[in-house]
Amino acid sequence: MKTNNIIFILAWIVSTVFAVAPFEPTWENIEYKKSIDVGKSFLKEKHEITIKNIDSQPNSKYIFGVPKEKKADIALNIVVYDNKSKKSILQPAPLPLEDPEVAYFQLSLPFPIAPGSTFHFFISSIITNQMIPYPEYISMTDDQVLKVTTNAYPISPYNTLSYEFAITNVNSITEINADNLPIPLKSTEQSRGVIYSTEDGVNANTIANFTFTYVRNAPLAYINYLQRDLWVSHWSSKLQLEEYYELTNHAAKLDEGFSRAKYFSNQLGMKPHHPITALRVPFDKSKTIEDGSIYYTDKVGNVSTSQYYDSELLLRPRFPLFGGWNYNFTIGWNYDLSQFVKRQGDEYILKANILDGIYDSTYGNVKFSIYLPEGAEIIDYALPFGVEEPVITHEFSYLDVTDGHVKISFEFENVVDEMKNLVLVLRYRYTSFAMLHKPLHAAFYVFIALMALYLLKKIDLSVRPMRNGVFLETEGERKDEFPEDQTLN
């Protein structure tokens, strides 16, 4: 038993050591600049890194890490480098390492870096669910304070010679644990933020959290579920869009009941504040929405408090949405199909944004469905990021006669409104015969109905007298057959 305990302890020590520093120090971070943008309801991080190969041989693999508890909240994580006066993208790959604090990614550089040479690149991330109301409950008229926790230093298995990180798009912040950090940070105030730096760099695998608070009188719009449907109609040459939202405001909650008198007396609807009083839906300005096609409904019925101007739809809910309040609604509109679909013989290519999106919002779950005409055949699709395989089914709609519309559905999780320009490309086949199939079927059924009506009219169900097996057609023939003065003997 004692031997087993010793082996277990040694295994734990070895696993802990390798969890903290599992990589060879083949690189050195010459300069590391990190910025955190807190101007919206989600964090936007940007890491500008200059690295140097300190190994004795060329190297093309670079490792970086993110806090493990935040990995699931990363909506976007891309790496960009300068390639002959243009930006090129590198895709980081997650590493399957069991580390209690850090999730590691491996970056494959575009070419091996020679010993002693440097490479410059950027890591851009969008992280959701990081703004926490502090405190959770406040009065209706109080300012909302948000708390954010981020990593104070680079999460890197390599030494960093020069380090700087900035918090931007904020007037002022309040540091919570800056005095307890293992490496002191020197702060410099800016007009819209603050910059922190170290004097002697940061050692590899130095992990510590930095927590701060700031005032932000704006809602934290969170869409728990969005069902976005695109209906393609070749006969009407229209693309119909409909979006169903389940919305929650994640802002600070009220510490007492809602008072309409207090709300109007303080004119809270007329100034920036934490309840949701209006929702902005900016559309693609390169596309033209059909006049009069926009509608806005909720569970009660039609909502008339909406405005459309300069490619932006402004929605006003029936009531202000304070922290923790929910609201369900549906919006829809039409486009001309030619703005989205290009034809190549019997094949068509559809290009559509995965979102139109409410401004400054986070989406927990998005179900994106495209309904193709009955008889269409899906060939291929392309997305700018990896997702699970879509589900292809059929769904009946108006005048469908065989299998119904072809429906292809995608599901996305943890999406933000700034990803709205990402485009889905769908290629499908829709032959002329398939296009004429429905009207021919409809014409056939109409023909059958008319023929049935004609045949029914030809059937004579009247009751008339007969002479020698022949109906008596005229009144004279009937009188001759049955004279009025005929008597029975």
matplotlib code that plots the C-alpha trace (Angstrom):
import matplotlib.pyplot as plt

x = [0.0, 2.8, 4.5, 1.3, 0.9, 4.5, 3.9, 0.6, 2.4, 5.2, 2.7, 0.8, 4.0, 5.1, 1.7, 1.6, 5.0, 4.2, 0.8, 2.6, 5.4, 4.9, 6.8, 10.4, 11.5, 12.2, 10.7, 11.0, 8.3, 10.3, 7.3, 3.8, 1.0, -2.5, -5.6, -9.1, -12.0, -14.9, -17.0, -19.6, -21.5, -18.6, -14.8, -12.7, -9.1, -6.2, -2.7, 0.2, 3.2, 6.7, 8.5, 12.1, 13.4, 16.0, 16.4, 19.3, 17.1, 14.2, 10.8, 7.3, 5.2, 4.2, 2.2, -0.1, -2.8, -6.1, -7.7, -9.5, -12.7, -13.0, -12.4, -16.1, -16.9, -14.5, -16.8, -14.0, -10.3, -8.2, -4.6, -3.5, 0.0, 1.3, 2.0, 3.4, 1.3, -1.9, -3.4, -3.4, -5.2, -3.7, -6.0, -4.9, -5.5, -6.4, -4.0, -5.4, -3.6, -5.0, -4.1, -6.3, -5.9, -4.9, -6.2, -3.4, -3.4, -0.8, -0.2, 1.4, 3.4, 3.3, 7.0, 9.8, 11.5, 15.3, 17.3, 17.6, 14.9, 11.6, 8.0, 5.2, 1.5, -1.9, -4.3, -7.9, -10.5, -14.1, -15.1, -18.7, -20.2, -17.4, -19.3, -20.8, -23.1, -21.4, -23.5, -26.1, -29.1, -29.4, -32.1, -33.8, -32.0, -28.5, -25.5, -24.7, -21.2, -19.7, -16.9, -14.4, -11.6, -8.8, -5.4, -2.8, 0.1, 0.7, -0.4, 2.7, 5.2, 7.9, 9.6, 8.4, 10.9, 8.5, 4.9, 2.1, -1.7, -4.4, -8.0, -9.8, -13.2, -13.8, -13.6, -12.2, -11.8, -11.4, -8.7, -9.6, -6.6, -3.7, -1.7, -1.6, -0.1, 3.2, 4.7, 3.9, 2.1, 2.7, -0.4, -0.7, -4.0, -5.3, -8.2, -10.4, -8.6, -5.5, -2.2, -0.3, 3.2, 6.0, 9.6, 11.5, 9.2, 7.3, 8.6, 7.1, 3.9, 3.2, -0.6, -2.5, -5.9, -6.5, -10.0, -11.4, -14.8, -16.2, -19.5, -21.5, -25.1, -26.1, -28.0, -26.4, -28.6, -28.4, -30.4, -30.9, -32.3, -32.6, -34.5, -33.5, -35.4, -34.7, -37.4, -36.3, -39.0, -38.0, -41.6, -42.1, -38.3, -38.2, -36.1, -38.3, -36.5, -38.1, -36.3, -37.8, -35.9, -35.9, -34.2, -32.9, -31.3, -28.2, -27.8, -28.1, -31.5, -33.9, -33.6, -37.3, -40.4, -40.8, -42.4, -43.8, -44.1, -40.5, -39.4, -41.1, -40.4, -36.7, -36.9, -35.0, -36.2, -34.7, -31.0, -28.5, -29.4, -29.3, -32.8, -33.5, -35.9, -35.0, -33.2, -31.2, -31.1, -28.7, -29.0, -26.6, -26.7, -25.7, -29.1, -32.5, -35.5, -38.8, -41.1, -43.8, -42.5, -41.2, -43.3, -42.7, -44.9, -44.7, -46.9, -49.7, -49.8, -48.5, -46.2, -46.5, -43.6, -40.9, -39.2, -37.1, -34.7, -31.4, -31.0, -31.6, -34.7, -35.4, -37.6, -39.3, -40.6, -44.0, -42.2, -38.6, -36.6, -34.6, -32.0, -33.3, -36.4, -37.3, -39.0, -40.0, -40.7, -40.6, -39.5, -39.5, -38.9, -38.4, -35.6, -35.5, -34.0, -31.5, -29.6, -28.6, -28.8, -26.7, -27.6, -25.2, -27.4, -29.5, -27.3, -27.7, -25.4, -26.9, -24.9, -26.4, -25.2, -25.5, -26.9, -28.5, -28.3, -29.3, -26.6, -24.3, -25.7, -24.6, -26.4, -26.4, -27.9, -28.7, -30.7, -30.2, -32.5, -32.8, -35.9, -35.3, -38.1, -39.7, -37.6, -34.3, -31.1, -28.4, -24.9, -22.5, -22.1, -19.3, -18.9, -16.0, -15.8, -16.3, -19.7, -21.4, -22.9, -26.2, -29.5, -31.3, -35.0, -38.3, -41.1, -44.5, -45.7, -48.3, -49.2, -46.4, -47.4, -44.7, -41.9, -42.2, -39.5, -35.9, -34.8, -31.1, -30.5, -27.3, -26.8, -24.3, -23.5, -21.9, -22.1, -21.9, -23.4, -20.0, -19.9, -22.9, -20.8, -19.8, -21.4, -22.9, -22.5, -25.0, -24.9, -28.0, -29.6, -33.0, -34.0, -36.6, -38.6, -38.5, -39.6, -42.6, -43.4, -45.6, -47.7, -48.1, -49.3, -51.6, -52.9, -53.4, -55.5, -57.6, -58.1, -59.2, -61.6, -63.1, -63.4, -65.1, -67.5, -68.2, -68.8, -71.1, -73.1, -73.5, -75.1, -78.9, -80.5, -84.0, -87.2, -89.2, -91.7, -90.6, -92.2, -90.6, -87.4, -87.2, -87.6, -90.5, -89.0, -91.9, -95.2, -97.1, -95.5, -96.4, -100.1, -100.2, -98.9, -101.2, -104.4, -106.4, -109.8, -108.5, -110.6, -110.0, -112.3]
y = [0.0, 2.4, 1.7, 2.4, 5.7, 6.7, 5.8, 7.8, 10.8, 10.7, 10.3, 13.3, 15.4, 14.4, 15.2, 18.5, 19.5, 18.6, 20.3, 23.6, 23.4, 20.6, 22.3, 23.0, 26.6, 27.0, 30.5, 33.8, 36.5, 39.5, 41.8, 41.0, 43.6, 42.7, 44.9, 44.3, 46.2, 46.5, 48.8, 46.1, 43.4, 40.9, 41.1, 41.7, 40.7, 41.4, 40.0, 41.5, 39.2, 39.3, 36.0, 34.8, 31.3, 30.6, 27.0, 25.6, 24.5, 26.0, 25.8, 26.3, 25.3, 27.9, 27.2, 29.6, 29.1, 30.5, 30.1, 26.8, 28.1, 30.6, 28.2, 27.4, 31.2, 31.9, 32.8, 33.6, 32.9, 33.7, 34.4, 37.0, 37.8, 40.2, 38.5, 40.8, 43.8, 41.8, 39.9, 36.1, 33.9, 31.0, 28.5, 27.5, 23.8, 22.8, 20.4, 17.5, 18.2, 17.6, 20.9, 22.1, 25.8, 26.2, 25.1, 25.1, 25.7, 25.0, 27.4, 26.2, 29.1, 29.6, 28.7, 27.5, 30.3, 30.1, 30.2, 33.8, 35.1, 36.7, 36.4, 38.9, 38.0, 38.9, 36.8, 38.2, 36.7, 37.4, 36.1, 36.1, 36.0, 37.9, 41.0, 40.2, 42.8, 43.9, 43.9, 41.6, 43.6, 47.4, 50.1, 51.2, 54.5, 53.3, 53.1, 49.6, 48.3, 45.4, 43.1, 41.6, 39.0, 38.4, 36.9, 39.4, 38.0, 36.1, 32.5, 31.2, 28.4, 30.9, 33.8, 37.3, 40.1, 43.0, 42.9, 45.5, 45.2, 47.8, 48.2, 50.3, 51.9, 52.8, 56.1, 54.7, 51.3, 50.2, 47.6, 44.8, 42.7, 44.6, 44.7, 41.0, 40.1, 38.2, 40.6, 44.3, 46.2, 49.8, 51.7, 54.7, 56.5, 57.2, 59.2, 56.1, 53.5, 52.5, 50.7, 48.3, 47.2, 45.3, 46.4, 43.2, 41.0, 37.9, 34.3, 31.4, 29.8, 32.7, 32.5, 35.1, 36.8, 40.5, 41.7, 45.2, 46.9, 49.8, 51.6, 50.7, 51.9, 49.7, 46.4, 43.0, 41.6, 37.8, 35.8, 32.4, 31.0, 32.3, 30.4, 32.0, 30.6, 31.5, 30.4, 30.3, 30.7, 30.6, 31.1, 34.4, 35.2, 36.1, 35.2, 35.4, 35.6, 35.1, 35.2, 34.1, 35.4, 34.4, 37.3, 37.9, 41.0, 39.8, 43.2, 44.0, 42.9, 45.2, 45.0, 45.8, 45.7, 47.7, 51.1, 52.7, 56.1, 56.0, 54.9, 57.8, 60.5, 59.8, 59.7, 56.5, 55.7, 58.9, 58.3, 55.4, 52.9, 49.2, 48.2, 47.3, 49.9, 49.5, 46.9, 47.8, 45.4, 46.8, 45.2, 44.7, 48.0, 46.3, 44.6, 46.1, 45.0, 44.8, 47.7, 46.9, 43.4, 44.0, 42.7, 42.5, 40.3, 38.8, 36.4, 39.0, 39.9, 42.6, 45.2, 48.6, 50.2, 49.6, 51.9, 51.1, 53.8, 53.7, 49.9, 49.7, 48.3, 49.8, 47.6, 48.9, 46.1, 46.6, 47.3, 48.0, 44.8, 45.1, 42.6, 39.0, 39.9, 37.9, 38.7, 36.6, 38.1, 37.4, 39.6, 39.0, 40.6, 39.8, 40.3, 39.9, 36.4, 37.7, 39.5, 36.2, 33.5, 33.1, 30.5, 28.2, 26.1, 23.8, 24.6, 27.6, 29.2, 30.9, 33.2, 34.4, 35.8, 33.5, 36.5, 39.9, 40.3, 42.6, 45.1, 44.4, 41.0, 37.5, 34.4, 31.2, 29.0, 29.7, 27.3, 28.5, 26.7, 27.2, 25.9, 25.1, 24.5, 21.1, 18.9, 20.7, 18.7, 19.9, 19.5, 21.2, 23.9, 26.0, 27.9, 30.0, 28.0, 24.4, 23.1, 19.8, 18.2, 19.8, 18.0, 17.6, 16.9, 17.8, 20.0, 20.5, 24.0, 25.5, 23.4, 20.8, 17.6, 15.0, 15.3, 19.0, 21.7, 20.5, 21.8, 22.1, 23.1, 24.3, 24.9, 27.4, 28.1, 31.1, 33.6, 37.4, 40.1, 41.0, 37.6, 38.7, 39.2, 35.5, 34.0, 30.6, 29.4, 26.7, 25.0, 23.1, 21.7, 22.7, 21.5, 23.0, 19.8, 20.1, 23.7, 22.7, 19.6, 21.5, 23.5, 20.4, 18.4, 21.3, 21.4, 17.7, 17.7, 20.6, 18.6, 15.6, 17.7, 19.2, 15.8, 14.4, 17.3, 16.8, 13.1, 13.7, 16.1, 13.4, 11.0, 11.3, 10.6, 11.8, 9.6, 9.4, 7.0, 4.5, 3.0, -0.2, 0.5, 4.2, 7.3, 9.5, 12.9, 15.1, 16.0, 14.7, 11.3, 11.1, 12.0, 9.4, 6.8, 7.8, 9.6, 11.4, 9.9, 6.3, 4.2, 0.9, -2.0]
z = [0.0, 0.9, -2.4, -4.3, -2.5, -3.4, -7.1, -7.1, -5.6, -8.1, -11.0, -9.7, -9.4, -12.9, -14.4, -12.7, -13.9, -17.5, -17.2, -16.3, -18.8, -21.3, -24.2, -25.0, -24.8, -28.5, -28.8, -27.1, -27.1, -28.0, -27.7, -26.5, -26.6, -25.5, -25.7, -24.2, -25.7, -23.2, -25.4, -26.2, -24.3, -25.0, -24.8, -27.8, -27.2, -29.6, -29.0, -31.1, -30.8, -32.1, -31.5, -32.0, -32.7, -30.0, -31.0, -33.0, -35.9, -38.0, -36.3, -37.6, -34.6, -31.9, -28.8, -26.9, -24.3, -23.0, -19.6, -19.6, -18.0, -20.9, -23.8, -24.2, -24.3, -27.2, -30.1, -32.5, -32.4, -35.5, -36.2, -38.8, -40.2, -42.8, -46.1, -48.8, -47.9, -47.3, -44.3, -44.3, -41.8, -39.8, -38.1, -34.6, -33.6, -30.0, -28.3, -26.3, -23.1, -19.6, -17.8, -14.9, -15.8, -19.4, -22.8, -25.3, -29.0, -31.7, -34.5, -37.7, -39.1, -42.9, -43.2, -40.9, -39.0, -39.1, -35.8, -34.6, -36.9, -35.9, -36.9, -36.3, -36.0, -34.3, -32.4, -32.3, -30.0, -29.1, -25.7, -24.4, -21.0, -19.3, -18.1, -14.7, -13.0, -9.7, -7.7, -9.2, -7.9, -8.1, -8.0, -11.1, -11.2, -10.1, -12.5, -13.6, -12.6, -14.5, -13.3, -15.7, -15.0, -17.5, -17.4, -16.2, -18.2, -21.4, -21.1, -22.9, -22.4, -23.5, -21.8, -22.6, -22.7, -23.1, -22.1, -22.3, -22.0, -22.5, -21.5, -24.1, -24.7, -21.0, -19.2, -15.9, -14.2, -10.6, -9.9, -7.5, -7.1, -8.8, -5.5, -5.2, -8.6, -8.6, -11.1, -10.5, -13.3, -14.0, -15.2, -17.5, -17.9, -21.4, -22.7, -23.2, -21.2, -19.3, -20.3, -18.0, -18.5, -16.7, -16.2, -16.6, -18.7, -17.8, -17.2, -19.0, -17.5, -15.2, -14.6, -12.6, -12.9, -13.1, -12.0, -12.5, -12.6, -14.6, -15.2, -18.2, -18.5, -21.4, -21.6, -22.1, -24.8, -24.9, -27.5, -25.9, -29.2, -32.7, -35.5, -38.8, -41.8, -45.5, -48.0, -51.6, -54.3, -58.0, -59.2, -57.3, -57.6, -53.9, -50.8, -47.7, -44.3, -40.9, -37.5, -34.2, -31.1, -27.5, -25.8, -22.2, -20.8, -18.7, -17.1, -13.4, -11.9, -10.0, -6.2, -6.0, -8.1, -11.3, -10.8, -14.0, -12.2, -11.2, -14.6, -16.4, -13.7, -14.1, -17.9, -18.0, -21.5, -22.8, -21.8, -21.8, -19.2, -18.5, -19.6, -23.2, -24.7, -28.4, -30.6, -33.6, -36.6, -39.2, -42.6, -45.5, -47.3, -50.6, -50.6, -51.1, -49.0, -50.7, -49.9, -47.3, -46.6, -43.1, -40.2, -36.4, -34.1, -30.7, -28.7, -28.4, -32.1, -34.4, -32.9, -34.5, -32.7, -35.3, -37.8, -40.9, -42.1, -44.0, -44.0, -40.3, -38.5, -35.0, -32.8, -29.7, -27.4, -25.6, -22.3, -21.1, -20.5, -17.2, -16.1, -16.1, -18.1, -21.2, -24.5, -27.5, -30.9, -34.7, -37.6, -41.3, -44.7, -48.4, -50.9, -54.6, -55.2, -57.8, -55.1, -53.5, -56.1, -59.3, -62.0, -63.9, -66.1, -63.9, -60.9, -58.5, -56.0, -53.0, -50.8, -47.6, -44.3, -41.3, -39.3, -39.9, -36.2, -33.3, -32.7, -29.7, -28.8, -28.1, -29.4, -27.3, -30.0, -33.6, -35.9, -39.5, -42.0, -45.8, -47.6, -51.2, -53.7, -54.0, -56.3, -55.6, -55.0, -52.6, -54.1, -51.7, -49.1, -47.6, -44.3, -43.1, -39.9, -38.8, -37.7, -37.3, -40.3, -41.3, -41.2, -44.5, -44.3, -46.2, -45.0, -46.6, -47.5, -49.8, -52.9, -52.3, -54.0, -53.4, -50.8, -49.9, -49.7, -49.2, -45.8, -44.8, -41.2, -39.5, -35.7, -34.3, -30.7, -29.0, -31.8, -31.7, -33.9, -35.3, -37.1, -39.2, -42.3, -42.4, -45.5, -46.2, -49.8, -50.9, -54.3, -55.5, -58.6, -59.7, -63.2, -65.5, -65.2, -61.3, -61.6, -63.9, -61.8, -59.3, -61.8, -64.0, -61.0, -60.1, -63.7, -63.7, -60.5, -61.9, -65.1, -63.1, -61.1, -64.2, -65.9, -62.8, -62.8, -66.5, -66.0, -63.0, -65.1, -67.8, -65.3, -65.4, -62.1, -63.0, -62.7, -66.0, -67.6, -70.2, -73.4, -74.7, -72.7, -74.0, -71.8, -72.8, -73.5, -74.4, -72.7, -75.8, -75.6, -72.0, -72.7, -75.5, -73.1, -70.3, -71.7, -69.1, -70.1, -70.1, -67.7, -66.1, -67.0]

ax = plt.figure().add_subplot(projection="3d")
ax.plot(x, y, z, "-o")
ax.set_aspect("equal")
plt.show()
